Amino acid sequence: MVYSEWTRLESRYLVAAALVLLAVTAVEDAAGAVSLANLLAEFVFLLLAGGVLLLLVDHVRDARPGAPSVAPAPPKGEPTEPTEPR
């Protein structure tokens, strides 16, 4: 989680990894490896918690006053809509 924040890695990757690991956990549980499935479930929980925390940090960072907006306004003097040739 710290590495993801430090390198500005997309926080959704942690959530995607948790979902993939959750599928592996289900397969291991169905195969009868209950202790391994329980261990993997703990890792899934940690990955999901870290992903949600990083998503929250991204949201707070973007909501700060003075943060650049997603769609900046066009510069003055330029048309806002495309014009058609006459």
Distance bins in CASP14 RR format, pairs under 12 A and 6 or more apart:
PFRMAT RR
TARGET T0000
AUTHOR 0000-0000-0000
RMODE 2
METHOD distances of the structure
MODEL  1
1 7 0 0 0 0 0 1 0 0 0 0 0
1 9 0 0 0 0 1 0 0 0 0 0 0
1 11 0 0 0 0 1 0 0 0 0 0 0
1 13 0 0 0 0 0 1 0 0 0 0 0
1 14 1 0 0 1 0 0 0 0 0 0 0
1 15 0 0 0 0 0 1 0 0 0 0 0
1 17 0 0 0 0 0 1 0 0 0 0 0
1 18 0 0 0 0 0 1 0 0 0 0 0
1 46 0 0 0 0 1 0 0 0 0 0 0
1 47 0 0 0 0 1 0 0 0 0 0 0
1 48 0 0 0 0 0 1 0 0 0 0 0
1 49 0 0 0 0 1 0 0 0 0 0 0
1 50 1 0 1 0 0 0 0 0 0 0 0
1 51 1 0 0 1 0 0 0 0 0 0 0
1 52 0 0 0 0 0 1 0 0 0 0 0
1 53 1 0 0 1 0 0 0 0 0 0 0
1 54 1 0 0 1 0 0 0 0 0 0 0
1 55 0 0 0 0 0 1 0 0 0 0 0
1 56 0 0 0 0 0 1 0 0 0 0 0
1 57 0 0 0 0 1 0 0 0 0 0 0
2 9 0 0 0 0 0 1 0 0 0 0 0
2 14 0 0 0 0 0 1 0 0 0 0 0
2 50 0 0 0 0 0 1 0 0 0 0 0
2 53 0 0 0 0 0 1 0 0 0 0 0
2 54 0 0 0 0 1 0 0 0 0 0 0
2 57 0 0 0 0 0 1 0 0 0 0 0
3 9 1 0 0 1 0 0 0 0 0 0 0
3 11 0 0 0 0 0 1 0 0 0 0 0
3 13 0 0 0 0 0 1 0 0 0 0 0
3 14 0 0 0 0 0 1 0 0 0 0 0
3 50 0 0 0 0 0 1 0 0 0 0 0
3 54 0 0 0 0 0 1 0 0 0 0 0
4 10 0 0 0 0 1 0 0 0 0 0 0
4 11 1 0 0 1 0 0 0 0 0 0 0
4 12 0 0 0 0 0 1 0 0 0 0 0
4 13 1 0 0 1 0 0 0 0 0 0 0
4 14 1 0 0 1 0 0 0 0 0 0 0
4 15 0 0 0 0 0 1 0 0 0 0 0
4 17 0 0 0 0 0 1 0 0 0 0 0
4 47 0 0 0 0 0 1 0 0 0 0 0
4 50 0 0 0 0 1 0 0 0 0 0 0
4 51 0 0 0 0 1 0 0 0 0 0 0
4 53 0 0 0 0 0 1 0 0 0 0 0
4 54 1 0 1 0 0 0 0 0 0 0 0
4 55 0 0 0 0 0 1 0 0 0 0 0
4 57 0 0 0 0 1 0 0 0 0 0 0
4 58 0 0 0 0 0 1 0 0 0 0 0
5 11 0 0 0 0 1 0 0 0 0 0 0
5 13 0 0 0 0 0 1 0 0 0 0 0
5 14 0 0 0 0 0 1 0 0 0 0 0
5 50 0 0 0 0 1 0 0 0 0 0 0
5 51 0 0 0 0 0 1 0 0 0 0 0
5 53 0 0 0 0 1 0 0 0 0 0 0
5 54 1 0 0 1 0 0 0 0 0 0 0
5 55 0 0 0 0 0 1 0 0 0 0 0
5 56 0 0 0 0 0 1 0 0 0 0 0
5 57 1 0 0 1 0 0 0 0 0 0 0
5 58 0 0 0 0 1 0 0 0 0 0 0
5 61 0 0 0 0 0 1 0 0 0 0 0
6 54 0 0 0 0 0 1 0 0 0 0 0
6 57 0 0 0 0 0 1 0 0 0 0 0
7 13 0 0 0 0 0 1 0 0 0 0 0
7 54 0 0 0 0 0 1 0 0 0 0 0
8 54 0 0 0 0 0 1 0 0 0 0 0
8 57 0 0 0 0 0 1 0 0 0 0 0
8 58 0 0 0 0 1 0 0 0 0 0 0
8 61 0 0 0 0 0 1 0 0 0 0 0
9 16 0 0 0 0 0 1 0 0 0 0 0
9 17 0 0 0 0 0 1 0 0 0 0 0
9 51 0 0 0 0 0 1 0 0 0 0 0
9 54 0 0 0 0 1 0 0 0 0 0 0
9 58 0 0 0 0 0 1 0 0 0 0 0
10 16 0 0 0 0 1 0 0 0 0 0 0
10 17 0 0 0 0 0 1 0 0 0 0 0
10 51 0 0 0 0 0 1 0 0 0 0 0
10 54 0 0 0 0 1 0 0 0 0 0 0
10 55 0 0 0 0 1 0 0 0 0 0 0
10 58 0 0 0 0 1 0 0 0 0 0 0
11 17 0 0 0 0 0 1 0 0 0 0 0
11 18 0 0 0 0 0 1 0 0 0 0 0
11 47 0 0 0 0 0 1 0 0 0 0 0
11 48 0 0 0 0 0 1 0 0 0 0 0
11 49 0 0 0 0 0 1 0 0 0 0 0
11 50 0 0 0 0 1 0 0 0 0 0 0
11 51 1 0 1 0 0 0 0 0 0 0 0
11 52 0 0 0 0 1 0 0 0 0 0 0
11 53 0 0 0 0 1 0 0 0 0 0 0
11 54 1 1 0 0 0 0 0 0 0 0 0
11 55 1 0 1 0 0 0 0 0 0 0 0
11 56 0 0 0 0 1 0 0 0 0 0 0
11 57 1 0 0 1 0 0 0 0 0 0 0
11 58 1 0 1 0 0 0 0 0 0 0 0
11 59 0 0 0 0 1 0 0 0 0 0 0
11 61 0 0 0 0 0 1 0 0 0 0 0
11 62 0 0 0 0 0 1 0 0 0 0 0
12 18 0 0 0 0 0 1 0 0 0 0 0
12 19 0 0 0 0 0 1 0 0 0 0 0
12 47 0 0 0 0 0 1 0 0 0 0 0
12 48 0 0 0 0 0 1 0 0 0 0 0
12 50 0 0 0 0 0 1 0 0 0 0 0
12 51 1 0 0 1 0 0 0 0 0 0 0
12 52 0 0 0 0 0 1 0 0 0 0 0
12 54 0 0 0 0 1 0 0 0 0 0 0
12 55 1 0 0 1 0 0 0 0 0 0 0
12 58 0 0 0 0 1 0 0 0 0 0 0
13 19 0 0 0 0 0 1 0 0 0 0 0
13 20 0 0 0 0 0 1 0 0 0 0 0
13 47 0 0 0 0 1 0 0 0 0 0 0
13 50 0 0 0 0 0 1 0 0 0 0 0
13 51 0 0 0 0 1 0 0 0 0 0 0
13 54 0 0 0 0 1 0 0 0 0 0 0
13 55 0 0 0 0 0 1 0 0 0 0 0
14 20 0 0 0 0 0 1 0 0 0 0 0
14 21 0 0 0 0 0 1 0 0 0 0 0
14 43 0 0 0 0 0 1 0 0 0 0 0
14 44 0 0 0 0 0 1 0 0 0 0 0
14 45 0 0 0 0 0 1 0 0 0 0 0
14 46 0 0 0 0 1 0 0 0 0 0 0
14 47 1 0 1 0 0 0 0 0 0 0 0
14 48 1 0 0 1 0 0 0 0 0 0 0
14 49 0 0 0 0 1 0 0 0 0 0 0
14 50 1 0 1 0 0 0 0 0 0 0 0
14 51 1 1 0 0 0 0 0 0 0 0 0
14 52 0 0 0 0 1 0 0 0 0 0 0
14 53 0 0 0 0 1 0 0 0 0 0 0
14 54 1 0 0 1 0 0 0 0 0 0 0
14 55 0 0 0 0 1 0 0 0 0 0 0
14 57 0 0 0 0 0 1 0 0 0 0 0
14 58 0 0 0 0 0 1 0 0 0 0 0
15 21 0 0 0 0 0 1 0 0 0 0 0
15 22 0 0 0 0 0 1 0 0 0 0 0
15 44 0 0 0 0 0 1 0 0 0 0 0
15 46 0 0 0 0 0 1 0 0 0 0 0
15 47 1 0 0 1 0 0 0 0 0 0 0
15 48 1 0 0 1 0 0 0 0 0 0 0
15 49 0 0 0 0 0 1 0 0 0 0 0
15 50 0 0 0 0 1 0 0 0 0 0 0
15 51 1 0 1 0 0 0 0 0 0 0 0
15 52 1 0 0 1 0 0 0 0 0 0 0
15 53 0 0 0 0 0 1 0 0 0 0 0
15 54 0 0 0 0 1 0 0 0 0 0 0
15 55 1 0 0 1 0 0 0 0 0 0 0
16 22 0 0 0 0 0 1 0 0 0 0 0
16 23 0 0 0 0 0 1 0 0 0 0 0
16 44 0 0 0 0 0 1 0 0 0 0 0
16 47 0 0 0 0 1 0 0 0 0 0 0
16 48 0 0 0 0 0 1 0 0 0 0 0
16 51 0 0 0 0 1 0 0 0 0 0 0
17 23 0 0 0 0 0 1 0 0 0 0 0
17 24 0 0 0 0 0 1 0 0 0 0 0
17 40 0 0 0 0 0 1 0 0 0 0 0
17 43 0 0 0 0 1 0 0 0 0 0 0
17 44 0 0 0 0 1 0 0 0 0 0 0
17 46 0 0 0 0 0 1 0 0 0 0 0
17 47 1 0 1 0 0 0 0 0 0 0 0
17 48 0 0 0 0 1 0 0 0 0 0 0
17 50 0 0 0 0 0 1 0 0 0 0 0
17 51 0 0 0 0 1 0 0 0 0 0 0
18 24 0 0 0 0 0 1 0 0 0 0 0
18 25 0 0 0 0 1 0 0 0 0 0 0
18 40 0 0 0 0 0 1 0 0 0 0 0
18 41 0 0 0 0 0 1 0 0 0 0 0
18 42 0 0 0 0 0 1 0 0 0 0 0
18 43 0 0 0 0 1 0 0 0 0 0 0
18 44 1 0 1 0 0 0 0 0 0 0 0
18 45 0 0 0 0 1 0 0 0 0 0 0
18 46 0 0 0 0 1 0 0 0 0 0 0
18 47 1 1 0 0 0 0 0 0 0 0 0
18 48 1 0 1 0 0 0 0 0 0 0 0
18 49 0 0 0 0 1 0 0 0 0 0 0
18 50 0 0 0 0 1 0 0 0 0 0 0
18 51 1 0 0 1 0 0 0 0 0 0 0
18 52 0 0 0 0 1 0 0 0 0 0 0
18 54 0 0 0 0 0 1 0 0 0 0 0
19 25 0 0 0 0 0 1 0 0 0 0 0
19 26 0 0 0 0 0 1 0 0 0 0 0
19 44 0 0 0 0 1 0 0 0 0 0 0
19 47 0 0 0 0 1 0 0 0 0 0 0
19 48 0 0 0 0 1 0 0 0 0 0 0
19 51 0 0 0 0 0 1 0 0 0 0 0
20 26 0 0 0 0 0 1 0 0 0 0 0
20 27 0 0 0 0 0 1 0 0 0 0 0
20 40 0 0 0 0 0 1 0 0 0 0 0
20 43 0 0 0 0 0 1 0 0 0 0 0
20 44 0 0 0 0 1 0 0 0 0 0 0
20 47 0 0 0 0 1 0 0 0 0 0 0
20 48 0 0 0 0 0 1 0 0 0 0 0
21 27 0 0 0 0 0 1 0 0 0 0 0
21 28 0 0 0 0 0 1 0 0 0 0 0
21 36 0 0 0 0 0 1 0 0 0 0 0
21 37 0 0 0 0 0 1 0 0 0 0 0
21 39 0 0 0 0 0 1 0 0 0 0 0
21 40 1 0 0 1 0 0 0 0 0 0 0
21 41 0 0 0 0 1 0 0 0 0 0 0
21 42 0 0 0 0 0 1 0 0 0 0 0
21 43 1 0 0 1 0 0 0 0 0 0 0
21 44 1 0 1 0 0 0 0 0 0 0 0
21 45 0 0 0 0 0 1 0 0 0 0 0
21 46 0 0 0 0 1 0 0 0 0 0 0
21 47 1 0 0 1 0 0 0 0 0 0 0
21 48 0 0 0 0 1 0 0 0 0 0 0
22 28 0 0 0 0 0 1 0 0 0 0 0
22 29 0 0 0 0 0 1 0 0 0 0 0
22 37 0 0 0 0 0 1 0 0 0 0 0
22 40 0 0 0 0 1 0 0 0 0 0 0
22 41 1 0 0 1 0 0 0 0 0 0 0
22 42 0 0 0 0 0 1 0 0 0 0 0
22 43 0 0 0 0 1 0 0 0 0 0 0
22 44 1 0 1 0 0 0 0 0 0 0 0
22 45 0 0 0 0 1 0 0 0 0 0 0
22 47 0 0 0 0 1 0 0 0 0 0 0
22 48 0 0 0 0 1 0 0 0 0 0 0
23 29 0 0 0 0 0 1 0 0 0 0 0
23 30 0 0 0 0 0 1 0 0 0 0 0
23 37 0 0 0 0 0 1 0 0 0 0 0
23 40 0 0 0 0 0 1 0 0 0 0 0
23 41 0 0 0 0 0 1 0 0 0 0 0
23 44 0 0 0 0 1 0 0 0 0 0 0
24 30 0 0 0 0 0 1 0 0 0 0 0
24 31 0 0 0 0 0 1 0 0 0 0 0
24 33 0 0 0 0 0 1 0 0 0 0 0
24 36 0 0 0 0 1 0 0 0 0 0 0
24 37 0 0 0 0 1 0 0 0 0 0 0
24 39 0 0 0 0 0 1 0 0 0 0 0
24 40 1 0 0 1 0 0 0 0 0 0 0
24 41 0 0 0 0 0 1 0 0 0 0 0
24 43 0 0 0 0 1 0 0 0 0 0 0
24 44 0 0 0 0 1 0 0 0 0 0 0
24 47 0 0 0 0 0 1 0 0 0 0 0
25 31 0 0 0 0 0 1 0 0 0 0 0
25 32 0 0 0 0 0 1 0 0 0 0 0
25 33 0 0 0 0 1 0 0 0 0 0 0
25 34 0 0 0 0 0 1 0 0 0 0 0
25 35 0 0 0 0 0 1 0 0 0 0 0
25 36 0 0 0 0 1 0 0 0 0 0 0
25 37 1 0 1 0 0 0 0 0 0 0 0
25 38 0 0 0 0 1 0 0 0 0 0 0
25 39 0 0 0 0 1 0 0 0 0 0 0
25 40 1 0 1 0 0 0 0 0 0 0 0
25 41 1 0 1 0 0 0 0 0 0 0 0
25 42 0 0 0 0 1 0 0 0 0 0 0
25 43 0 0 0 0 1 0 0 0 0 0 0
25 44 1 0 0 1 0 0 0 0 0 0 0
25 45 0 0 0 0 0 1 0 0 0 0 0
25 47 0 0 0 0 0 1 0 0 0 0 0
26 32 0 0 0 0 0 1 0 0 0 0 0
26 33 0 0 0 0 0 1 0 0 0 0 0
26 34 0 0 0 0 0 1 0 0 0 0 0
26 36 0 0 0 0 0 1 0 0 0 0 0
26 37 1 0 0 1 0 0 0 0 0 0 0
26 40 0 0 0 0 1 0 0 0 0 0 0
26 41 0 0 0 0 1 0 0 0 0 0 0
26 44 0 0 0 0 0 1 0 0 0 0 0
27 33 0 0 0 0 1 0 0 0 0 0 0
27 36 0 0 0 0 0 1 0 0 0 0 0
27 37 0 0 0 0 1 0 0 0 0 0 0
27 40 0 0 0 0 1 0 0 0 0 0 0
28 34 0 0 0 0 1 0 0 0 0 0 0
28 35 0 0 0 0 1 0 0 0 0 0 0
28 36 1 0 1 0 0 0 0 0 0 0 0
28 37 1 0 1 0 0 0 0 0 0 0 0
28 38 0 0 0 0 1 0 0 0 0 0 0
28 39 0 0 0 0 1 0 0 0 0 0 0
28 40 1 0 0 1 0 0 0 0 0 0 0
28 41 0 0 0 0 1 0 0 0 0 0 0
28 43 0 0 0 0 0 1 0 0 0 0 0
28 44 0 0 0 0 0 1 0 0 0 0 0
29 35 0 0 0 0 0 1 0 0 0 0 0
29 36 0 0 0 0 1 0 0 0 0 0 0
29 37 1 1 0 0 0 0 0 0 0 0 0
29 38 0 0 0 0 1 0 0 0 0 0 0
29 39 0 0 0 0 0 1 0 0 0 0 0
29 40 0 0 0 0 1 0 0 0 0 0 0
29 41 0 0 0 0 1 0 0 0 0 0 0
29 44 0 0 0 0 0 1 0 0 0 0 0
30 36 0 0 0 0 0 1 0 0 0 0 0
30 37 0 0 0 0 1 0 0 0 0 0 0
31 37 0 0 0 0 1 0 0 0 0 0 0
31 40 0 0 0 0 0 1 0 0 0 0 0
32 38 0 0 0 0 0 1 0 0 0 0 0
33 39 0 0 0 0 1 0 0 0 0 0 0
33 40 0 0 0 0 1 0 0 0 0 0 0
33 41 0 0 0 0 0 1 0 0 0 0 0
34 40 0 0 0 0 0 1 0 0 0 0 0
34 41 0 0 0 0 0 1 0 0 0 0 0
35 41 0 0 0 0 0 1 0 0 0 0 0
35 42 0 0 0 0 0 1 0 0 0 0 0
36 42 0 0 0 0 0 1 0 0 0 0 0
36 43 0 0 0 0 0 1 0 0 0 0 0
37 43 0 0 0 0 0 1 0 0 0 0 0
37 44 0 0 0 0 0 1 0 0 0 0 0
38 44 0 0 0 0 0 1 0 0 0 0 0
38 45 0 0 0 0 0 1 0 0 0 0 0
39 45 0 0 0 0 0 1 0 0 0 0 0
39 46 0 0 0 0 0 1 0 0 0 0 0
40 46 0 0 0 0 0 1 0 0 0 0 0
40 47 0 0 0 0 0 1 0 0 0 0 0
41 47 0 0 0 0 0 1 0 0 0 0 0
41 48 0 0 0 0 0 1 0 0 0 0 0
42 48 0 0 0 0 0 1 0 0 0 0 0
42 49 0 0 0 0 0 1 0 0 0 0 0
43 49 0 0 0 0 0 1 0 0 0 0 0
43 50 0 0 0 0 0 1 0 0 0 0 0
44 50 0 0 0 0 0 1 0 0 0 0 0
44 51 0 0 0 0 0 1 0 0 0 0 0
45 51 0 0 0 0 0 1 0 0 0 0 0
45 52 0 0 0 0 0 1 0 0 0 0 0
46 52 0 0 0 0 0 1 0 0 0 0 0
46 53 0 0 0 0 0 1 0 0 0 0 0
47 53 0 0 0 0 0 1 0 0 0 0 0
47 54 0 0 0 0 0 1 0 0 0 0 0
48 54 0 0 0 0 0 1 0 0 0 0 0
48 55 0 0 0 0 0 1 0 0 0 0 0
49 55 0 0 0 0 0 1 0 0 0 0 0
49 56 0 0 0 0 0 1 0 0 0 0 0
50 56 0 0 0 0 1 0 0 0 0 0 0
50 57 0 0 0 0 1 0 0 0 0 0 0
50 58 0 0 0 0 0 1 0 0 0 0 0
51 57 0 0 0 0 1 0 0 0 0 0 0
51 58 0 0 0 0 1 0 0 0 0 0 0
51 59 0 0 0 0 0 1 0 0 0 0 0
52 58 0 0 0 0 0 1 0 0 0 0 0
52 59 0 0 0 0 0 1 0 0 0 0 0
53 59 0 0 0 0 0 1 0 0 0 0 0
53 60 0 0 0 0 0 1 0 0 0 0 0
54 60 0 0 0 0 0 1 0 0 0 0 0
54 61 0 0 0 0 0 1 0 0 0 0 0
55 61 0 0 0 0 0 1 0 0 0 0 0
55 62 0 0 0 0 0 1 0 0 0 0 0
56 62 0 0 0 0 0 1 0 0 0 0 0
56 63 0 0 0 0 0 1 0 0 0 0 0
57 63 0 0 0 0 0 1 0 0 0 0 0
57 64 0 0 0 0 0 1 0 0 0 0 0
58 64 0 0 0 0 0 1 0 0 0 0 0
58 67 0 0 0 0 0 1 0 0 0 0 0
59 67 0 0 0 0 0 1 0 0 0 0 0
60 67 0 0 0 0 1 0 0 0 0 0 0
61 67 1 0 0 1 0 0 0 0 0 0 0
61 68 0 0 0 0 0 1 0 0 0 0 0
62 68 0 0 0 0 1 0 0 0 0 0 0
62 69 0 0 0 0 1 0 0 0 0 0 0
62 70 0 0 0 0 1 0 0 0 0 0 0
63 69 0 0 0 0 0 1 0 0 0 0 0
63 70 0 0 0 0 0 1 0 0 0 0 0
71 80 0 0 0 0 0 1 0 0 0 0 0
73 80 0 0 0 0 1 0 0 0 0 0 0
74 80 1 0 1 0 0 0 0 0 0 0 0
74 81 0 0 0 0 1 0 0 0 0 0 0
74 82 0 0 0 0 0 1 0 0 0 0 0
END
